[in-house]
C-alpha cells in the first residue's frame, strides 16, 4: 500500500495517499479470507488511454473479492509484432491485487473489464482499447491453455517487467526468478517511463 502522509512532508510535487484512504483499503483487505496475491498488466493504445487504464483499475477494485493494493507508474510502449508506426503507442501499467477469486474467475473478470471498454479480439497484435492480462497468481504454475500461469511471455516484456519492478522491487516471477534480474536481460528500447502521467489508487 502507498505510504500515508506524514507530518513534516515538504515536497510539493509529491501527493501522498491520505491516512484515511490507507486505513479504508487495509480494513477492506482484512475482510478477505485467505487472499492470494495477483499481478495484472493493463494496456491501451486507442482512445483516451490514461482514462481507460484508470477505469480498469477502478473496475478491478469494484470486483467482489478483489482489493487493489498498488498501482505502478505509467509507461509508453511501441506496439509489439507490427510494423513501426502502423499503430498508436500503448500506455502500460501493472496492478498488484489481493484476491479470494480463483484464477479462472479472475480471468473472467479481466475479460469482462476489457469488454466494458469495447475490446475487440478479431486481430492478433491489433490495436486495443484495453488489454488486461494476469501476469502471476501467487506461486501458481499452470500450462492450462485457457490460462497459462505465470503469463508465458511476461519474462521477455519490458513493458510488464519495468512497471512491476517499480512498484515491487523484490518481486519474483514464478519459475523465472527475480523481476529485477529478468529486466536486466530484455531490451528496453521503445519502453519509456511517463513521469507526467499517473494512475491513482481507488479510494
ChimeraX commands (.cxc) that place a marker at each C-alpha (Angstrom):
marker #1 position 0.00,0.00,0.00 radius 0.5
marker #1 position 1.23,3.51,-0.72 radius 0.5
marker #1 position 2.63,5.18,2.36 radius 0.5
marker #1 position 0.21,7.61,4.06 radius 0.5
marker #1 position 1.02,11.26,4.54 radius 0.5
marker #1 position 3.28,12.13,7.42 radius 0.5
marker #1 position 3.88,15.33,9.40 radius 0.5
marker #1 position 6.71,17.45,8.08 radius 0.5
marker #1 position 6.29,16.33,4.46 radius 0.5
marker #1 position 7.63,19.29,2.43 radius 0.5
marker #1 position 7.94,18.14,-1.18 radius 0.5
marker #1 position 5.07,19.92,-3.01 radius 0.5
marker #1 position 5.45,17.68,-6.07 radius 0.5
marker #1 position 4.51,14.54,-4.14 radius 0.5
marker #1 position 0.89,13.86,-3.31 radius 0.5
marker #1 position 0.85,11.15,-0.63 radius 0.5
marker #1 position -2.19,8.98,-0.08 radius 0.5
marker #1 position -4.18,10.31,2.89 radius 0.5
marker #1 position -4.00,8.14,6.00 radius 0.5
marker #1 position -7.79,7.76,5.91 radius 0.5
marker #1 position -7.62,6.13,2.47 radius 0.5
marker #1 position -4.85,3.78,3.61 radius 0.5
marker #1 position -6.95,2.75,6.59 radius 0.5
marker #1 position -10.01,2.12,4.40 radius 0.5
marker #1 position -8.11,-0.05,1.94 radius 0.5
marker #1 position -6.36,-2.02,4.67 radius 0.5
marker #1 position -9.63,-2.51,6.54 radius 0.5
marker #1 position -11.33,-3.77,3.37 radius 0.5
marker #1 position -8.41,-6.09,2.71 radius 0.5
marker #1 position -8.85,-7.57,6.18 radius 0.5
marker #1 position -12.34,-8.73,5.18 radius 0.5
marker #1 position -10.88,-11.09,2.58 radius 0.5
marker #1 position -10.43,-14.63,3.85 radius 0.5
marker #1 position -7.03,-16.07,2.93 radius 0.5
marker #1 position -6.42,-13.75,-0.06 radius 0.5
marker #1 position -3.85,-14.51,-2.74 radius 0.5
marker #1 position -1.50,-12.03,-4.37 radius 0.5
marker #1 position -2.00,-11.49,-8.09 radius 0.5
marker #1 position -0.27,-9.23,-10.57 radius 0.5
marker #1 position -2.16,-7.85,-13.56 radius 0.5
marker #1 position -0.81,-5.96,-16.56 radius 0.5
marker #1 position -3.04,-3.34,-18.22 radius 0.5
marker #1 position -2.50,-1.56,-21.52 radius 0.5
marker #1 position -4.35,0.62,-24.02 radius 0.5
marker #1 position -3.48,2.26,-27.34 radius 0.5
marker #1 position -6.84,3.60,-28.55 radius 0.5
marker #1 position -8.99,6.44,-27.28 radius 0.5
marker #1 position -8.21,8.20,-24.02 radius 0.5
marker #1 position -5.59,5.73,-22.91 radius 0.5
marker #1 position -4.94,7.06,-19.41 radius 0.5
marker #1 position -8.64,7.37,-18.65 radius 0.5
marker #1 position -9.18,3.81,-19.83 radius 0.5
marker #1 position -6.38,2.46,-17.62 radius 0.5
marker #1 position -7.79,4.30,-14.62 radius 0.5
marker #1 position -11.20,2.86,-15.40 radius 0.5
marker #1 position -9.69,-0.63,-15.44 radius 0.5
marker #1 position -8.05,-0.07,-12.05 radius 0.5
marker #1 position -11.33,1.17,-10.60 radius 0.5
marker #1 position -13.27,-1.75,-12.11 radius 0.5
marker #1 position -10.86,-4.26,-10.60 radius 0.5
marker #1 position -11.29,-2.62,-7.18 radius 0.5
marker #1 position -15.08,-2.77,-7.59 radius 0.5
marker #1 position -14.89,-6.54,-8.04 radius 0.5
marker #1 position -16.11,-8.53,-5.00 radius 0.5
marker #1 position -13.19,-10.49,-3.60 radius 0.5
marker #1 position -10.56,-8.17,-5.09 radius 0.5
marker #1 position -8.56,-5.38,-3.46 radius 0.5
marker #1 position -6.12,-3.20,-5.40 radius 0.5
marker #1 position -3.01,-2.87,-3.26 radius 0.5
marker #1 position -0.63,-0.97,-5.55 radius 0.5
marker #1 position -0.54,0.64,-8.99 radius 0.5
marker #1 position 2.69,1.14,-10.91 radius 0.5
marker #1 position 3.96,4.18,-12.78 radius 0.5
marker #1 position 2.77,4.52,-16.38 radius 0.5
marker #1 position 4.99,3.56,-19.33 radius 0.5
marker #1 position 4.55,4.36,-23.01 radius 0.5
marker #1 position 5.38,1.45,-25.29 radius 0.5
marker #1 position 5.74,0.89,-29.00 radius 0.5
marker #1 position 3.35,-1.90,-30.14 radius 0.5
marker #1 position 4.67,-5.45,-30.42 radius 0.5
marker #1 position 4.55,-7.59,-33.55 radius 0.5
marker #1 position 3.56,-4.87,-36.04 radius 0.5
marker #1 position 5.27,-2.50,-38.46 radius 0.5
marker #1 position 6.70,0.56,-36.70 radius 0.5
marker #1 position 4.31,3.48,-36.93 radius 0.5
marker #1 position 1.35,1.33,-38.01 radius 0.5
marker #1 position -0.41,1.68,-34.64 radius 0.5
marker #1 position -0.56,4.25,-31.85 radius 0.5
marker #1 position 1.75,3.62,-28.91 radius 0.5
marker #1 position 0.45,1.92,-25.77 radius 0.5
marker #1 position 0.22,3.15,-22.23 radius 0.5
marker #1 position 1.03,0.28,-19.86 radius 0.5
marker #1 position 0.96,-0.26,-16.11 radius 0.5
marker #1 position 0.92,-3.07,-13.56 radius 0.5
marker #1 position -1.62,-3.55,-10.78 radius 0.5
marker #1 position -0.95,-5.62,-7.66 radius 0.5
marker #1 position -4.05,-7.27,-6.20 radius 0.5
marker #1 position -5.08,-9.34,-3.24 radius 0.5
marker #1 position -7.97,-11.60,-4.13 radius 0.5
marker #1 position -10.04,-14.52,-2.96 radius 0.5
marker #1 position -11.15,-15.29,-6.51 radius 0.5
marker #1 position -9.63,-18.40,-8.10 radius 0.5
marker #1 position -7.53,-17.74,-11.20 radius 0.5
marker #1 position -10.33,-18.75,-13.57 radius 0.5
marker #1 position -12.76,-16.28,-12.01 radius 0.5
marker #1 position -10.16,-13.51,-12.02 radius 0.5
marker #1 position -9.64,-14.18,-15.74 radius 0.5
marker #1 position -13.39,-13.93,-16.33 radius 0.5
marker #1 position -13.40,-10.59,-14.56 radius 0.5
marker #1 position -10.42,-9.39,-16.59 radius 0.5
marker #1 position -12.28,-10.23,-19.80 radius 0.5
marker #1 position -15.43,-8.53,-18.52 radius 0.5
marker #1 position -13.46,-5.36,-17.81 radius 0.5
marker #1 position -11.97,-5.49,-21.32 radius 0.5
marker #1 position -15.45,-5.95,-22.80 radius 0.5
marker #1 position -16.76,-2.97,-20.83 radius 0.5
marker #1 position -14.21,-0.85,-22.68 radius 0.5
marker #1 position -15.19,-2.37,-26.06 radius 0.5
marker #1 position -12.15,-4.57,-26.52 radius 0.5
marker #1 position -12.13,-6.23,-29.96 radius 0.5
marker #1 position -10.31,-9.56,-30.40 radius 0.5
marker #1 position -10.53,-10.15,-34.16 radius 0.5
marker #1 position -6.86,-9.41,-34.91 radius 0.5
marker #1 position -3.76,-10.72,-33.15 radius 0.5
marker #1 position -1.43,-7.85,-32.21 radius 0.5
marker #1 position -4.21,-5.49,-33.29 radius 0.5
marker #1 position -4.87,-2.12,-31.63 radius 0.5
marker #1 position -6.79,-2.38,-28.37 radius 0.5
marker #1 position -8.91,-0.09,-26.30 radius 0.5
marker #1 position -7.88,-2.19,-23.28 radius 0.5
marker #1 position -5.78,-5.25,-22.57 radius 0.5
marker #1 position -5.95,-6.88,-19.11 radius 0.5
marker #1 position -3.57,-9.82,-18.57 radius 0.5
marker #1 position -2.97,-11.88,-15.45 radius 0.5
marker #1 position 0.81,-11.95,-15.10 radius 0.5
marker #1 position 1.02,-14.11,-11.98 radius 0.5
marker #1 position -1.23,-15.55,-9.30 radius 0.5
marker #1 position 0.51,-16.40,-6.01 radius 0.5
marker #1 position 3.04,-19.15,-6.79 radius 0.5
marker #1 position 0.72,-20.98,-9.18 radius 0.5
marker #1 position 2.31,-22.55,-12.24 radius 0.5
marker #1 position -0.04,-23.96,-14.85 radius 0.5
marker #1 position 0.13,-24.96,-18.52 radius 0.5
marker #1 position -3.64,-24.73,-18.95 radius 0.5
marker #1 position -4.10,-23.25,-22.46 radius 0.5
marker #1 position -7.08,-21.25,-21.21 radius 0.5
marker #1 position -4.93,-19.50,-18.58 radius 0.5
marker #1 position -1.20,-20.20,-18.51 radius 0.5
marker #1 position 0.43,-19.08,-15.26 radius 0.5
marker #1 position 2.59,-17.19,-15.00 radius 0.5
marker #1 position 1.96,-15.37,-18.27 radius 0.5
marker #1 position 4.12,-17.21,-20.83 radius 0.5
marker #1 position 5.71,-14.06,-22.27 radius 0.5
marker #1 position 5.92,-11.83,-19.19 radius 0.5
marker #1 position 9.59,-12.65,-18.65 radius 0.5
marker #1 position 10.56,-11.12,-22.00 radius 0.5
marker #1 position 8.38,-8.00,-21.94 radius 0.5
marker #1 position 9.96,-4.83,-20.59 radius 0.5
marker #1 position 6.57,-3.12,-20.55 radius 0.5
marker #1 position 5.50,-5.65,-17.90 radius 0.5
marker #1 position 8.77,-6.07,-16.02 radius 0.5
marker #1 position 9.69,-2.37,-15.72 radius 0.5
marker #1 position 6.46,-1.15,-14.09 radius 0.5
marker #1 position 6.26,-4.30,-11.95 radius 0.5
marker #1 position 9.80,-3.73,-10.67 radius 0.5
marker #1 position 8.97,-0.08,-9.95 radius 0.5
marker #1 position 6.01,-0.97,-7.77 radius 0.5
marker #1 position 7.59,-4.07,-6.15 radius 0.5
marker #1 position 11.42,-4.17,-6.45 radius 0.5
marker #1 position 11.64,-7.53,-4.68 radius 0.5
marker #1 position 9.05,-9.29,-6.83 radius 0.5
marker #1 position 9.64,-12.71,-8.36 radius 0.5
marker #1 position 8.05,-14.27,-11.43 radius 0.5
marker #1 position 7.31,-17.90,-10.51 radius 0.5
marker #1 position 9.63,-20.26,-12.31 radius 0.5
marker #1 position 11.66,-17.42,-13.85 radius 0.5
marker #1 position 13.29,-15.62,-10.93 radius 0.5
marker #1 position 13.53,-12.06,-9.70 radius 0.5
marker #1 position 11.82,-9.43,-11.81 radius 0.5
marker #1 position 14.81,-7.10,-11.44 radius 0.5
marker #1 position 17.14,-9.75,-12.86 radius 0.5
marker #1 position 14.80,-10.50,-15.75 radius 0.5
marker #1 position 14.50,-6.81,-16.54 radius 0.5
marker #1 position 18.26,-6.68,-16.96 radius 0.5
marker #1 position 18.10,-9.27,-19.75 radius 0.5
marker #1 position 15.48,-7.68,-22.01 radius 0.5
marker #1 position 15.66,-4.79,-24.45 radius 0.5
marker #1 position 14.01,-1.61,-23.19 radius 0.5
marker #1 position 14.00,0.36,-26.44 radius 0.5
marker #1 position 10.57,1.81,-27.10 radius 0.5
marker #1 position 9.52,1.49,-23.43 radius 0.5
marker #1 position 9.51,4.91,-21.78 radius 0.5
marker #1 position 8.51,5.98,-18.28 radius 0.5
marker #1 position 5.87,8.74,-18.45 radius 0.5
marker #1 position 6.55,10.81,-15.36 radius 0.5
marker #1 position 3.85,13.27,-16.43 radius 0.5
marker #1 position 1.10,10.63,-16.15 radius 0.5
marker #1 position -0.21,8.94,-13.04 radius 0.5
marker #1 position -2.80,6.34,-12.08 radius 0.5
marker #1 position -4.37,6.72,-8.66 radius 0.5
marker #1 position -5.31,4.07,-6.15 radius 0.5
marker #1 position -9.08,3.72,-5.79 radius 0.5
marker #1 position -10.47,5.47,-2.74 radius 0.5
marker link #1:1,2 radius 0.2
marker link #1:2,3 radius 0.2
marker link #1:3,4 radius 0.2
marker link #1:4,5 radius 0.2
marker link #1:5,6 radius 0.2
marker link #1:6,7 radius 0.2
marker link #1:7,8 radius 0.2
marker link #1:8,9 radius 0.2
marker link #1:9,10 radius 0.2
marker link #1:10,11 radius 0.2
marker link #1:11,12 radius 0.2
marker link #1:12,13 radius 0.2
marker link #1:13,14 radius 0.2
marker link #1:14,15 radius 0.2
marker link #1:15,16 radius 0.2
marker link #1:16,17 radius 0.2
marker link #1:17,18 radius 0.2
marker link #1:18,19 radius 0.2
marker link #1:19,20 radius 0.2
marker link #1:20,21 radius 0.2
marker link #1:21,22 radius 0.2
marker link #1:22,23 radius 0.2
marker link #1:23,24 radius 0.2
marker link #1:24,25 radius 0.2
marker link #1:25,26 radius 0.2
marker link #1:26,27 radius 0.2
marker link #1:27,28 radius 0.2
marker link #1:28,29 radius 0.2
marker link #1:29,30 radius 0.2
marker link #1:30,31 radius 0.2
marker link #1:31,32 radius 0.2
marker link #1:32,33 radius 0.2
marker link #1:33,34 radius 0.2
marker link #1:34,35 radius 0.2
marker link #1:35,36 radius 0.2
marker link #1:36,37 radius 0.2
marker link #1:37,38 radius 0.2
marker link #1:38,39 radius 0.2
marker link #1:39,40 radius 0.2
marker link #1:40,41 radius 0.2
marker link #1:41,42 radius 0.2
marker link #1:42,43 radius 0.2
marker link #1:43,44 radius 0.2
marker link #1:44,45 radius 0.2
marker link #1:45,46 radius 0.2
marker link #1:46,47 radius 0.2
marker link #1:47,48 radius 0.2
marker link #1:48,49 radius 0.2
marker link #1:49,50 radius 0.2
marker link #1:50,51 radius 0.2
marker link #1:51,52 radius 0.2
marker link #1:52,53 radius 0.2
marker link #1:53,54 radius 0.2
marker link #1:54,55 radius 0.2
marker link #1:55,56 radius 0.2
marker link #1:56,57 radius 0.2
marker link #1:57,58 radius 0.2
marker link #1:58,59 radius 0.2
marker link #1:59,60 radius 0.2
marker link #1:60,61 radius 0.2
marker link #1:61,62 radius 0.2
marker link #1:62,63 radius 0.2
marker link #1:63,64 radius 0.2
marker link #1:64,65 radius 0.2
marker link #1:65,66 radius 0.2
marker link #1:66,67 radius 0.2
marker link #1:67,68 radius 0.2
marker link #1:68,69 radius 0.2
marker link #1:69,70 radius 0.2
marker link #1:70,71 radius 0.2
marker link #1:71,72 radius 0.2
marker link #1:72,73 radius 0.2
marker link #1:73,74 radius 0.2
marker link #1:74,75 radius 0.2
marker link #1:75,76 radius 0.2
marker link #1:76,77 radius 0.2
marker link #1:77,78 radius 0.2
marker link #1:78,79 radius 0.2
marker link #1:79,80 radius 0.2
marker link #1:80,81 radius 0.2
marker link #1:81,82 radius 0.2
marker link #1:82,83 radius 0.2
marker link #1:83,84 radius 0.2
marker link #1:84,85 radius 0.2
marker link #1:85,86 radius 0.2
marker link #1:86,87 radius 0.2
marker link #1:87,88 radius 0.2
marker link #1:88,89 radius 0.2
marker link #1:89,90 radius 0.2
marker link #1:90,91 radius 0.2
marker link #1:91,92 radius 0.2
marker link #1:92,93 radius 0.2
marker link #1:93,94 radius 0.2
marker link #1:94,95 radius 0.2
marker link #1:95,96 radius 0.2
marker link #1:96,97 radius 0.2
marker link #1:97,98 radius 0.2
marker link #1:98,99 radius 0.2
marker link #1:99,100 radius 0.2
marker link #1:100,101 radius 0.2
marker link #1:101,102 radius 0.2
marker link #1:102,103 radius 0.2
marker link #1:103,104 radius 0.2
marker link #1:104,105 radius 0.2
marker link #1:105,106 radius 0.2
marker link #1:106,107 radius 0.2
marker link #1:107,108 radius 0.2
marker link #1:108,109 radius 0.2
marker link #1:109,110 radius 0.2
marker link #1:110,111 radius 0.2
marker link #1:111,112 radius 0.2
marker link #1:112,113 radius 0.2
marker link #1:113,114 radius 0.2
marker link #1:114,115 radius 0.2
marker link #1:115,116 radius 0.2
marker link #1:116,117 radius 0.2
marker link #1:117,118 radius 0.2
marker link #1:118,119 radius 0.2
marker link #1:119,120 radius 0.2
marker link #1:120,121 radius 0.2
marker link #1:121,122 radius 0.2
marker link #1:122,123 radius 0.2
marker link #1:123,124 radius 0.2
marker link #1:124,125 radius 0.2
marker link #1:125,126 radius 0.2
marker link #1:126,127 radius 0.2
marker link #1:127,128 radius 0.2
marker link #1:128,129 radius 0.2
marker link #1:129,130 radius 0.2
marker link #1:130,131 radius 0.2
marker link #1:131,132 radius 0.2
marker link #1:132,133 radius 0.2
marker link #1:133,134 radius 0.2
marker link #1:134,135 radius 0.2
marker link #1:135,136 radius 0.2
marker link #1:136,137 radius 0.2
marker link #1:137,138 radius 0.2
marker link #1:138,139 radius 0.2
marker link #1:139,140 radius 0.2
marker link #1:140,141 radius 0.2
marker link #1:141,142 radius 0.2
marker link #1:142,143 radius 0.2
marker link #1:143,144 radius 0.2
marker link #1:144,145 radius 0.2
marker link #1:145,146 radius 0.2
marker link #1:146,147 radius 0.2
marker link #1:147,148 radius 0.2
marker link #1:148,149 radius 0.2
marker link #1:149,150 radius 0.2
marker link #1:150,151 radius 0.2
marker link #1:151,152 radius 0.2
marker link #1:152,153 radius 0.2
marker link #1:153,154 radius 0.2
marker link #1:154,155 radius 0.2
marker link #1:155,156 radius 0.2
marker link #1:156,157 radius 0.2
marker link #1:157,158 radius 0.2
marker link #1:158,159 radius 0.2
marker link #1:159,160 radius 0.2
marker link #1:160,161 radius 0.2
marker link #1:161,162 radius 0.2
marker link #1:162,163 radius 0.2
marker link #1:163,164 radius 0.2
marker link #1:164,165 radius 0.2
marker link #1:165,166 radius 0.2
marker link #1:166,167 radius 0.2
marker link #1:167,168 radius 0.2
marker link #1:168,169 radius 0.2
marker link #1:169,170 radius 0.2
marker link #1:170,171 radius 0.2
marker link #1:171,172 radius 0.2
marker link #1:172,173 radius 0.2
marker link #1:173,174 radius 0.2
marker link #1:174,175 radius 0.2
marker link #1:175,176 radius 0.2
marker link #1:176,177 radius 0.2
marker link #1:177,178 radius 0.2
marker link #1:178,179 radius 0.2
marker link #1:179,180 radius 0.2
marker link #1:180,181 radius 0.2
marker link #1:181,182 radius 0.2
marker link #1:182,183 radius 0.2
marker link #1:183,184 radius 0.2
marker link #1:184,185 radius 0.2
marker link #1:185,186 radius 0.2
marker link #1:186,187 radius 0.2
marker link #1:187,188 radius 0.2
marker link #1:188,189 radius 0.2
marker link #1:189,190 radius 0.2
marker link #1:190,191 radius 0.2
marker link #1:191,192 radius 0.2
marker link #1:192,193 radius 0.2
marker link #1:193,194 radius 0.2
marker link #1:194,195 radius 0.2
marker link #1:195,196 radius 0.2
marker link #1:196,197 radius 0.2
marker link #1:197,198 radius 0.2
marker link #1:198,199 radius 0.2
marker link #1:199,200 radius 0.2
marker link #1:200,201 radius 0.2
marker link #1:201,202 radius 0.2
marker link #1:202,203 radius 0.2
view
